[in-house]
Amino acid sequence: MVRDLRAWILVACGIGFGGFGVLAQNDRLRFVTLEFAPFIYGEEGKVTGPGRDVIAAVCAEAEIECTYDIYPWRRAQKLIRDGAADGMMVIGRNPKREKWVRFSPPMFRTEYGFFVGSGDGLSFSDLSQIAGYRIGVFAPSNTANSLKTIRDKMAAKGLEPIQIEERPDDASGLRKVSVGRLDAVYSNRDRGFSILKAEGIDGKVRYAGAHRVLKYYSGFARAFPNQALLDRFDAAWSKLFRRGEAQKIIAGYSLEPALQD
């Protein structure tokens, strides 16, 4: 199914754009992102995954030439702030980002939760269950911000707060859980499952339950100068979700599309 959808996107791009030869000079958007499988990732030197495929389908519908690059997350955000790139893919919302990012409607529905060693009987439902846990998290990120909120709530309730270990990525934390050097990792559920499989540690680490539901979006800098181009992008986005085509792309990767706001 995924292969057929990718083929459809390529055909749509070729027919709709005529090889981009008829596009105006400013009918282009450069998207940047981080390596964030299974939502978006690099494969054979190209950006791929459901996040990229949805954006590519939207661009084809809107007759906009779009390009895609993966960078470390801090650099990707700096490129947007500096005007060297136009859009970001697969990002979470928070009040700080709202000030400078113009978000799309949601793309994915997923959740944050806890991964623990296979011998830990945790089935998470209450903060008291993780009192005193040493928990790894990818930082800086929305995930880390959420985990710090958990720690603050525990302290306010008089619970022994968690100890947070900020990690440069999710994989290193999950590896430490697999050998008992961390009690848990707080991560995106689908991201965690992808890493466990890639690292071959899915028999040593398990998902212990959800803490909160969240959504992922694409977004543009609020300072982006061509509002008409973004309006075309938004209109195409709405059409693809209304027709069910974007949902089909996402479901083809065994992920959950978000309901549109």
Order of alpha helices (4+ residues) and beta strands (2+ residues): alpha-beta-beta-beta-alpha-beta-alpha-beta-alpha-beta-beta-beta-alpha-beta-alpha-beta-alpha-beta-alpha-alpha
